[in-house]
Amino acid sequence: MFTDYQAKYIAYELTRRFPPDSAEKMTATLVDAQVDLNPHQIDAALFAFQSPFSKGALLADEVGLGKTIEAGLVLSQKWAEHKRRILVITPSNLRKQWYQELTDKFFLPCRLLESKSYNDHCRQGRFRPFEAPEIVICSYHFARSKASDVQSVPWDLVVIDEAHRLRNVYKSSNVIASTLKTALAGKDKLLLTATPLQNSLLELFGLVSFIDEYTFGDLKSFREQFTKLNQEQVFQTLKTRLKPVCHRTLRRQVLPYIKYTQRLPIVQEFTPEESEDRLYNLVSEYLQRDNLQALPPSQRSLMTLVLRKLLASSTFAIAGALVSMSSRLKAKIRKDSFPESFEEELGQDYEALGETADEWSEDEPAESLSQEDRKIIEQEIADLDAFARLATSIEHNAKGKALLKALEIAFAKATEIGAAQKAVIFTESRRTQSYLLRLLADSPFSEGIVLFNGSNADESSRKIYLDWLERHQGTDRVSGSRTADLRSALVDYFREQGRIMIATEAGAEGINLQFSSLVVNYDLPWNPQRIEQRIGRCHRYGQQHDVVVVNFLNRKNAADLRVFELLSEKFKLFEGVFGASDEVLGAIESGVDFEKRIAAIYQRCRKPEEIQNAFDQLQLELTMEINEAMAYTRKQLLENFDDEVREKLRIRDEASRACLNHFERQLMQLTRHELNGHAEFLADGVFRLNTPPFPEKAEQIPLGLYELPRRSGEAHLYRRTHPLAEALLERAKSRDLRPAELAFDYSSHDGKVSVLESLMGRAGWMTASVFTIESLDHAEDHLIVTALTDQGHMLEEETAVRLLSIPAQVTGYVSEPPPMAILEDAARQRQSVIQKEISARNARFFEAEAEKLDGWADDLKVGLEREIKELDQQIKEARRAATAAFTLEEKLAGQKQIKVLESQRNQKRRSLFDAQDDVDRQREALIAQIEGKLRQRETVLPLFLICWSLKS
């Protein structure tokens, strides 16, 4: 049996605020997160804001280690601290994945912000769409286009994914990075990238300065001091400067916690039929024409890329596009204008269009239509109609037949490695998806097919969704968002009953399919990052088997062969344990830019030798961009020894598990006590709520099965932030408790508590209070329990706390006066110890921050002194030149130049001291700001007073 007194103590224990560098700080977040957490992720999340002075961090774990999860932990912690103005900036193709991860795994409310939703808000009179009650997720390009809006919000945290895009922020040419740096100045930032350093140490300067302007001086002083690491002292100085802001873990360092499986490639070759080959050549030549009227001139290169992808996908995909283009030209002749829906119509088939367009610079705008253009349009319409007739006359595709053969081989391979016979087939076209459904429906693979695309509007998907909804009604599985629930329903169907999922690009992000081990790239993107995303749906944490990756090769297409060779041999996407390396994926900066480079080859080259030469050049450029020297430097600067990391992770794992177990046990103890009479407790962490404990909150707290953590998937996920737990905690904390007599019954306790055995049969007094200290814009709570025996012997605090964990009952209320002076004196002593510990910790934080500012000031002074050294060198050269001069005029001119330079040097020397004094004044002002934050403010909240007794 438990008492209200113990419940109140536990409620405050469960909601207390911890020090910023404490592992316990993350406990509630870890319990709430619906993910299998690994110690390196907890370590990274704690690193991010371990100092209250921190402006942010660069989390640079290798690819595949879950940087999104690390960021999710930080976001959850900020959210729990009610610091909820949060912005996530990510490449456009990762927006939905972020949305899904944060909502599904961390239960954080999110809002995707893009042009359409932004404009909708403005039309409704909400003119500040970035100021939202949810976490805002947007793309780089959108954030840049709305920089003034972004700058006006006092963000508590900004997370930037794929942050290597910012590493050249020091270059004036990087407009997006410099715009975002200005807009986000002074905000706490978390940067995520697997490749923080690719080609130059200046990239580290760029990324770190994006987070904190005071880690290094200016660009010139950094370049002078650190770009040539030829001295050990210089190297160590740079490493020391980076250590507080950069965190990196490698895949090999986490092998004890994560099982990695292999990628096994299968290449299925095919030869197009004569009619398919003819269609390909005709359309390809058409797209290479100089004067094309069917495509919007401002987007010609983008639309050409899309049409080439549809052409390679299937005759069914390109046929629809050709008809649309012809209709567009006919409308242009009739109205001298284009219908507006062409891009939208194309995007309905090629779902990656919108995301690709986000990162695609526009072509030159169109000129007005001439009479000559009208004749060209008429001929173009005739050509397009002829191409469309040819395309629609083709009923079967050679690649489709090759798919049936490839599935037979791949399923046999799956059986061989012990994996389930489940395959994910990716295509870039919705029309091709429909074709593949028809193809497979008439094959031995007709059972258990599920489609996955951007709308999932087909009848089969609708039925799967309705069945899923009926099955999970009343549980936490139903989120209320039709889009999210429909995606969940389709994935669940594929896991439980399906055999083949045919997915468009919508299936390449935000879903986990590690129960499948066959990935079929029916169409192969040219963007390596998108390919990695696709394979990563199956080849990810939790995958128990090797993953078979199937690709198709057109024997007749020289360019397709070279693209595959590049993706396979240079990017290593299809085999090995880890897939594409950080060096390679980081080298291309943006996958869309890489697509442009390939699209340009298809567009420019007509002969086989031109194609070969162009791809040779591209491969050479890629090799030059993969800088092995910088990879070595990155390793030396940002990586710690394996043994050191593994030992740290082992300790972190043990500590976090202990905290988690204790937290979960306490949450369930409190819940059992508070729900007495309302719930039936079935097992550890499992209970059924039968009657409403808070009738006024019945909608938020449904009846039914609850689990901590979720086991069956059918129950409500019970966690500290669930409305039921929040209500129970608040009720327990708000009780006004009279001084009472509590009888603790050791015999009812399950287990042995050695420190209590000497107290059997004894009695005494106990007080509990919450001691809160605020400093450095941070508050932390300490529960202080003081207890003594009737004989006046003070108990150790650990002993007193353990006493509160024993079953007890209230036997009466206090009538005699307690020894308050003794108890209060003991509490004050404990408060003094806590104050000293916090002061010592804050002193360490202060010292680290002061050292950083000293380094920053020294860097700037080095820059000032450098200018004088440069003038000294110029004076020496001018003197040598004057000495070597032959004529009097030359010698006089030389002396004049020397005097000018000496005057400039003397002026610099005089201004140097003023400038150095100015730097020191800036430093002192910053130090003064810090000192102001160090002042401690204390409050004490009494919880209860009891007279205790312990019986065996």
N, C-alpha and C positions, 0 to 999 in steps of 0.2 A: 504494500500500500504506500502511496505517495501522498504528500501534503501540499497545500497551496504555497507554503513557504519554500519548499524545494522547487516547486514549479516556477515560482517567481525568480529564484536564483538561476535556474536553467534558462529561462526566457531571456534574462539579461546576458547570460553566457553565450547564447546562440546569436544574439544581435549586437554584441559588443564590437567596437571599432579597434583594430589592431595597428601596431606600428607599421610604417610603410615598407620596411624591409623584412617583415615577418612572414614566414610560410603560412601561419595560421590565418593571415589576412585573406588568403584565397580559398579557405575551406568551404565557406558557404557557396561560393561560385562553383567549386569543383563538384559539390553535391548536386547543385541545380543543373549543371551541364549534362546533356544527354549524349555524352561521348566517352569512349574509352581513353582516358587521359594517360599520357606517358610523361615520365619525369622531366624529359628535356623541354616539353611544352610548358610545364609548370615553372621550370627554371627560367625560361625565356620571359614568361609573363611577369614573374617577380622582378626580373632584371629591368623591365621596361621603365618602372618608376620607383626604383629602390631608394632613391634619394628624394626628399621633398623639394630639393632645388632643381630636380631634373626637368628639362624642357622636352624630354622625349628620348626615343631610342631608335636605333637601326637594328632590326631583327633580320639576320642574314643567314638563317639556317639553309642547308642545301635543299634542293628541290625534293618534294615528297615528304617532308618532315612535319607538315601541318602548320605553316605559319598563320593560316586563317584561324585555326584553333587557338593558337597563341594569342592572336589579336582578339579573338572572341572572349578569352578569359579576361583580358585587360578591359575590354568594353563592358563585360558583365560586372566587373568590380567597380568601374566608374558609375555604371547605372545604379548599383546597390548603394553607392555613396551619394546618390541623387545629383551627380554631375552628368546631366543627360543631354547637353547640347553637343551632339556627336556627329561628325561627318566622315564618311568613307568615300575616298576617291580611288577609282579602279579603272583598268581598261574596260571599254564598253562591253566586251564579250564576257566579262567576269561579273557583271552587275547582278545577274540573277543568281549566280552561284553564291555570292556573298549574302544575298537576301535569304536564300534557302538555308545556308549554314547558320546564320544568326537567328533566324526564326525557329528552325527545326531543332537545333542543338542547344541553343542558349535562351530560347523563349524571349528574345528581345524584339520589341516592335520596330519595324523598319519601313521606310518609304523610298521607293525608287523615284528619283527626280530626273526627268528628261524634258525635252522641249514641249512635248504634248501635255504632260501633267503640269509642267510649270505654267504654260499658257492657260490651261483649264483653271488653275488656282487664281490667276490674275483676272480671268473673265468673271470669276465668282466673287471678285472684290478682295481676295486675299493676296496682297501685293508683296508679301515677303515669304515666298514658299519655302525658303531654306530654314525659316524659323518654325520648326515642326515639333510636335510632341514625341515623334519617333526618331530613330537613327536615320539620317539622310544618306542615301547611297547614290552617287552619280559618277559619270565618266570624267576622264581628264579633260576632254575637249569641252564638255558641258561646263565643268567648273571654271575653265579658262574663259569661256564665253560669258559667264555670269560672275566674273571676278569681283565686281563691286558688291554684289549681293553676298558673296562668300566672305568678303572682308568685313562687312557690317555686322556679322554675327559673332558674339563673344564665345567661340567654341571652347568647350571643356577638353575636347580631344579630337584630333583629326588623324585618321588612319589612311595611309597611302600605300596601295598595293602595287607590285611591279615597279618599285620606286627607282630602279636603275634608269628609268626614263628621265629622272631629275639629275642624274649625276653630272651632266654638262651644264648645270644651271649657271655656272660662272661665265659661260659663253653667251654673248649677246644674241647669237643666232637661235638659241633655244628659248623661243618665245613662251611656250607653254610653261616651262619650268620657272622662268623668271617671273612670269605673271602670277603663278601660284605662290611663289616664295613671298612676293610682296603682299598678296592677299592674305596669307596665313602667318605673317610675321607676328611673333609674340604669342602664338598659340601652341599648346602642347601637341606634339606630333609623334606618331608611330609609323616608321617607314619599314616596309617589308620588301625584301629582294634577296634572291639567291646569288646575285652577281653584283655586289657593291663596288667591285673594282674590275675593270675589263682591260682598259688600254693605257691608263695613266693614273698616277697617284693624285692628280688634280681632281679626279672623279670622287675620291674620298673627301677631299676638301669640299667639293660641291654638295655631297649628300649630308656631311656633318654640319656644314654651315646652314643648310636648309633647316636643320633641327635647332641648332644653337649657334648664334653668331659669335659667341665668346669662347668657343673651344679653340679656334685658331685666330690669328690676326687677319690681315688682308691677303689677297691672292698673291701679290708680289712677294711678301715675306714668306708665305708657305712655299712658293716655288723655289725661292732661294735656299730655304733651310732643308726642305724635305724631299724634293724630287730626285735627288741623288743620294741614295742610302748607302754611301760608301764608307761611312764610319759607324761603328757599333753604337756609339753614344747617341748619334742622330737617330738611328733606327729605334733604339730603346725609348728615346724621347717621344717619337711619333707613336709608338705602340702604347706608351703610358697615356698619351693624350686621347687615344682612341678607345681605350679600355672601358671608361665609364659610359660610353655611348653606343658601342658596337658589340653585338652578341652573335656568335656563330657556332652552330653544332653541325657535325658531319653525319652522314648516314651510317658510316662504319662505326661511329661511336655509340650508336643506339641499338646495335644488333641484339643485345640481351633483352630488349623490350619489344622490338618490332621484327616480325618475320617477313623477309623479302623473298618473292618468288621470281622466276625467270619470265622473259618474253620469248616466245618461240615463233619465228616468222614462217609463213607459208606464202609463196608467190604463185598465183594462178594466171598463167598466160592465156591470151585469146587472140583470135584473128577476126577482125570485123568482116561481115559479108560485103560483097561488092557494092551493094546499094548504100550500106552504112558508110563505107569508106568514101564513096562519091559524095554523099551528103556532108560528111566532115570536111572534105576538101573545098567544096563549093562555099559552105558557110564561112570557113576559115579565110578563104580568099576574099570573100565579101567583107569581112570584118577588117581586113587590111587596106581597104580602099581609103584614099585620102579624103574624099568628100562624101561622108555618110550623112544622110538626112534623117534616118529613122531613130537616131539616138540623140538625146539632149546634148548639145555641144558642150555645155558646162560640166557634163558628167560622162563624156564619151569614154575615157579610159576606164572608169569604174564599171560602166555598163558593158563595155567590151569584155572585161574580166568575167563578169557574171555570165554573159552569153557563152563564152568559151567553156566555163565550168558546166553549164547546162548542156552544151554540145557534147562534152566528154561524158556526161552522166548517162543520158539515154536519148534516143530519137523522140521519145514521148515528151521529155522535158523541153527540148529545143523546138519541137513542133508548136507547142503553145506559145512560146516566146515569139516565134516567127509570125504567127497569126496576129499577135498583139502589135508587133512592129508594123505590119502591113496596114492594119486598121488605123494605126497612129498616123501613118503617112497619108492615107485616104482622107482622114479628118483634117490634116494640114492643108491639103489642096482645097478642100471645101471651105475651110474657115480661115486659112492662112495662120492657123495656130494649132498647137498640140493639145490633146486632152491631158488633163493634169494627172490622171491616174496611172500612167505607164509605170513609173517607179514603184508605186504601191502594188500594182498588179504583179510586177516582176518579183517584188519582195515577198508576195504570198507564196511563191514557188521556191525561190532561193532565200531561205530564211536568214542567212547570214548577211544579207544585203545591208540592213540598217546598221549593224554593228561595224561592218567593213566601211560603210560610208562615213561613219563617225570619225574615222582616222584617214580619210582619203581627201587630199587637197583637190580642189575643183580645177577643171580645165578652163581655157579662155571662153568667155561668153560668145554667143552666136551673133553673126551679122544678119542683117535683114535679108529676106528671101528675094532672089533675082529670078528673071524669066528663065535663065539657063538652069537655075536650081529646079524649077518646076519640071523641066524635061527630064532632069536627072531623077527626080522623085518618081515620075511615072515609070521610068525604067526600073527603078529600085523596087517599086511595088510589084512589078511583073516578076522580078527575080525572087523576091520574098515569097510571093504566092507559089512560085514554082518550087522553091525549097520546101515550103510547108507541105505541098502535095507529095513531094518525095518522102518527107519525114513521116507523114501519116500513112503512107502506103507500106511502111516497114512495120510488120506485126511482131517480129521477134528480134531481140538483140543478142549478138554473140556473147557479150559480157554477161547477160542474163543466164544463158546456158552454162557459162563458165561458173556462175555462182552456185548452181545446183551441184556441179562437180566438186567445187571447193568446200561446200557444206558437208558433203559426204566424207571428204578427207579430214576436215576439221573436227567433225563429230567423232570420227574414229580416233583421232589424236586425243580428244577430251576423255574418251573412254580409257585410252591407254594410260593417261596420267591420273585417272581416278576422279575426274571432274564431272560435274553435271552436264548433260547435253543441252546447254542453253547458249544461244548466240545473239549478240547485238550487231545488227547490220546498219551501218551508217551510210546515208546518202545526203547529197547537198540539195536535192530537189524533191518537192512534195509530189510532183507528177511522177517522178521515178519511184517514189515510195509506193504510189498506187499501182504502178506497173509491177513492182516486186511482189506486192500483195497478191495480184492476179497470178503471177508466175508461180509463186510458192503454193497457192491454193490448189493448183493442178499438179502438185508434185508430192513425193513421199513426205514432205515437211509441212503438210497443210495444217496439222493440229497445233493449237496453242500459239497462234500468231497474234501479237499485239502491236499496234501502231503507236508511235510517240512523235508528236510534232508541236508546232507553236499553238495550235488551236484545239487539237484532239476533238474535232466536231463530228467525227464519224459515228455511226450507230453503234458499232461494237464498243468503242471507248465509252460512249454514253451509258451503255448497259453495265459495263464493268464498274463505272463510277457509282451508279445507282445501287448496285449490289453491295459495293464497298461501304457506301453511306449507310445503308440499312444495317449492315453487320457491325459497324462501329458507332452507331448513333448513341449519344450520351457518354462517350469517352473522350479523352484528350486527343485521340487520333484525329478527330474532326476539328479542324482549325477555324472553320467558318469562311475561309477563302476558297472559293470554288476552284480557282486555278491551282492553288497549292494542293488541295485535297484530290483533285483529278490526277495530278502528277503522282501523288502517293498511291492512289488506287491502281494506276497502270503499273507502277513499279511492283506493288504487292502482288498483282495478278501475275506478272512475269516471274516473280520469285516463287510463287506458290503453285501456279498451274501452267504458265507459259513455257514455250520452248524457244521461240524466236521473237525478238523485238526489232522492228524496223523503225529506225529513228532518224529524224532529220537533225540539223545542228542544235535544235532545242534539247535533244537528249545528251548533248556533249557537255552540258554544264548543270551543276546543282543537283545531280542525282547520283546515288551510290549503287553500283551494280556488281559488287565484289562477289556475289553468289554466282555470277556468270564468269566463265574463263575463256570465252571466244569473242574476239572483236573482229568484225569484217568491215574493212573500208571499201565499200562498193564504189564510192567516189573518194578520191584522195585529195584533201585540201592541199594547197601549196603553202599554207601557213603552218610552220612546224609547231607553233604553240597550240593551234587548234587540234592538230593530230595528237599531241601530248595530252591535251584535255580529254579527247575521245578515249584513248587507251587507258587514261587514268580513271575512267568510270569503273573499270574492272580491275586494272592493275594498280591496287591501292592497299592501304592498311586494312587488314582483315581478310585479304585474299588468301585462300588456303592452297591454291594450286597454281602451277605455271599458267600463263595466259598466252593463248594462241592468237596471233595477229595475222589476218589474211589480207593481202593486197592483190590487185589485178594489174596486169601489164598488157598493153596493146602492142603486139609485135610490129605493127606497121607504123607506129608513131615515134619518130626519133626524139622529139621533144619530151614526150611522156616518159620515155625510157630514161632520159637524163635527169628529169625531175625526181623520179623514183630513186635513181642512183644517188643523187644528192641527199635526199631525205634519209635514205637507208644507211649509206656509208659515211656521210659527213656528220649527219645529226644523230645517227645511232638510235633511231626512234623505235625500231621494231624488234630489237633483240637485247639480251643482257638483263641484268638485275634492275638497273636504275633508269633505263631509257635515256633520253637526251641529257647530256651533261650540262652543268651550269655554264661552263665556258662557251659552249656552242649556242645555247638558247639565249644567253646574255649578249653574245656578239651581234646578233641580228637586231637588237634593240626593240624593234616592233615587228611582229609577224606580218602585219599588213604591208609594211614597207618592203618586206622580203617578197610578198606576193606581187607587189608592183614590179619588182625587178624581174621576176619570172614572166609576168604578163607582157612586159616590154619585149622580151625575147620572142615570145609567140607572135607578137604584133609586128616585130621588125624583120624577123628572119624568114626567108622563104625556101632556101636551099638547105639540104642536109649539112653541108660543110659550114654554112653560116650558123646553123643551130649548134653544131659541135663547138665551134670557136666561141660562140657567145656563152655557152655553159662552162667551157674551160675557163673563160675569163671570170665568170661569176664564182666558180669554185676557188680560183686563185684569190679573189678578193675576200672570200669568206675565210680562207686559210690565214690571210694577213690580219683579219679582224680578230681571229682567235689567238690572243696574245699569251703565249706560254710563259714568258718572263713575268708578266703581270700575275698570272695564276700562281707562280711560285711566291711572288711578293705578297699576294693576298694570303697565301697559306701562312707565311711567316708572321704577318702583321695581325691577322684576325683569328687564327686558330690556336687553340691550346692543345697540349699533349693529350693523346688519347687516354692514357692511364689517369691523368688528372681529371679529365672530363668524366670518365666512367665512374670514378670514385665519388665525385660530386653528385652525379645522377643517382648513384646507389643510395647515398645518404638522403637526397631529396625524395626519392621514391619511398623509402622507409618512413620518413617524417610525414609526408603527405598522406600516406595510407593510415598512419596512426591518428592523425588529425581527422581524417574522413570518418574512420570507424567511431571515434569518440563523438564527433558531431552527429552522425546518423543515430547513434545509440541515445544521445540526449534528446534529439528531436522526437524520437519515437516514445521515450519515457514521458515527455511533456504531453505528447498527443494522446497517449493512453490515459493519462490522468485527466486531461481536459475534456476528453470525449466519453468519459464514464457514463454509460447508459445510452449513448448515441451510436456507438460503433461496436462491432465484433472484431476482435483482433485474431487473425488466423495464423500468422507466422511472423518471423522477424521482418519487419518492414512492410507487412501486408495487413490491411484491415478493410472491413466493409462498413461504410457509413450508412446506417439504417434510418435515422431520423435527423432532421436538420438542427444543428446546434445553434445556428444563427438564422432564424426564419427570414429576417429582413435581407439576408444575402443569399437566398435560395438559388437565384439564377447563377451567381458566381460559384456557388459551392454545391454541385450536384451530388445526389446520393449515388451509391455504388461502390465498386472496388477501387482501392487506392494502393499504390505500391511505391516503395522507396528502396533502391531505384527501380525503374520499370523492368519487370521480368517477362510478363506474358505479352505485353503490347496491347492488351485489351483494357487495361485499367487506367485510371487517372494517374498521371505521374505526380507523386507527392514530393514536394520540395519546400524549402524555406520560403520561397517567393510565391507559392501557391496561395490563393485567397484564403483557403481553409487554414493553412499554417500561419499566415499573417494574422488572421483574426484570433487564433488561439494564443499566439505570442503576445499580442496586444492585450488580450484579456488577462493573461497571467501577470504581465508587467504592471498593469494598472490597478491591481488589487491593493487595497489599503489593509494591511495586516496588523492586528493587535499583538502585543507581546504575548507569547503563548508558551505552554509547556509541551515539548515534543518528546515522545518516547521512541527511540530508535531500536529496532528489533534485528540484531545481527543474525539470528537463526533463520530469518526470512530472506536473507541476502544470498544470491546465487554466486558462490565463489568465496575466496579467502582474502581478507584485508589484514595483513600482519600488523600494520601500524595501529589498528584499533583494538587488538586483542588485550593490550594492557589496560584498556579503559572499561572493560566489562564490569558492569555493576556500578559504575561511577556516574556522576551527574555534574552539571556545570552550566555556564552561560556562553552565549554566542551572539555576535552581531555580524551583519553583512551589509556592505555598502558599495556603491559604484563611485570610483574616484576617476574623474575625467580631467585630462590635461590637454589644453589647446596651445599649439605653437606651430610655427612654420605653415600656417594655413591648413593645419591638419589636427584632427581631434582623435585621441585614443582613450579607451575605457579600460580601467583595471578593477576587477572585482576583488574587494578586500574582505576576508573573513577572519575575524579574531575570536578566539575561544579560550576559555580557561575552565579548570575543574573547581569543584566546591572547595578544594584544599588550596586554591589560589595558584595552581600550576598552569602556566600558559601552554597551549597546544601549538605545535608547528602548524603553519597555515595549510600545508598539504594534508595533514591529519584532519584538520577541521573540515576541509573540502571533501575528503573521503567520507567523513561522517555524514555529510549531506546526501551521499549517494546510497545510504542504507535505507530500506523501507522504514517508515515511521507513521505515527498517528498523533493527532492533537489530543492530549489528555486533560487539558484545562488551560486557564489563562493566568498570566503572572500576577501575583498579588504582593509579593515582597519586593523591596527595592533591589535592583541589580547593581553589581559593582561597576558602574558606568565609567568611573574615572580610570580604572585599570584598562578596560576594554578600549576606551577612546585613546588612551596613551599608546596602546599597542597599535591601533589603527594609524595614529599620527607617525609612529616610527616606520610603519610600512609605507605610508605615503612619502616620507622623506627619502626612503631607499629608491622608490619608483622615480621620484623627481631627479635624483642624482643619476640614475641609469639613463633617463631620457636626456638629461643635460649632457652626459658624456657622449651619447649617441649623436645628439645634435651638433656637439663640438666636432665630431668626426666628419659629419656632413659639411659643416661650415669650413673646416680645414680643406676638404677636397674642393669645395667651390672656390675658396680663396686661392688655392693653387692653380685652378683653371684660369681665374682672372689674372693671376700673376703671369701665367704663360701667354695669355692674350695680350696683356700690356707689353711684355717683353718682345712679342712678335712685331707689334706696331713700332716699337722703338728701333728694332733691327731694320725695319723698312725705312725709317727716317735716316738712320746712320748710313744705310746703303746708298742713299742719294748723294751724301757727301763723298763717300768712297768713289762713286761714279764720276763726280766732278774732279776729284783728285787725279783719277786716271786720265780724264780728258786733259787736265792741265799738264800732266807728264808728257802726253802725246803731243800737245801743242808746243811745249818747250823743245822736244826733240825735232819737231818739224821746223821751228824757228832757227835752231842751231844748224840744221842741214840746208837752210835756204841759201841761194846763191846771190840774190840781189838785195840791195838795201831796202827796196820797197817791200819785198817779201818778208824780210826780217822785221820791219816795222809793223806790217800787218799781223805777223805772228805774235809780236809783243802785245799789240792791242787785243788780240783774241785771248791771250793769256790773262791780261788785266780784267777783261770781261768775265772770264771763267772764275778768276780769283775773287772778284766782287760777288759773283753768284754764290761761290762756296762760303764766303764770309757771312753773307746774308743767311744762307742755309744753317750755318753753325749757330748764328744768333737765334734763328727761329726754331732750331732743334730743341733747345732747352725749353722754350715756350711750349712746343708741341709735346715734348716728353712730360712736362708738367700737366698739360691738358689731359694726356692719357692717364696720368696718375690720379687726376681729379675725377675722371670718369670711373676709374677703378674704385676709388674711395667712396664715390656716390653709390656704386653697386654694392659695395661691402656694407655701407650704412643701411641700405634697403634690407639686406639679409639680416643684419643685426636687429633691425626692427621686428622682423618676423620671429626671432628667437625667443622673445619674451613669452613666458609661460603664464597661462591663465588656468586656475584650478577650480573645480566644483566638486562637492561631495553630495551624493544622493543616498540617504539611508534606505535600506530595503526592509530589514526586519530585526527584531530582537527576540531570542528564544531562550528558554531554560531547558536544557537537554538532559536526557538520561539515556544510557545504553545498556540494554539487557541482552544476555546471551540466549 
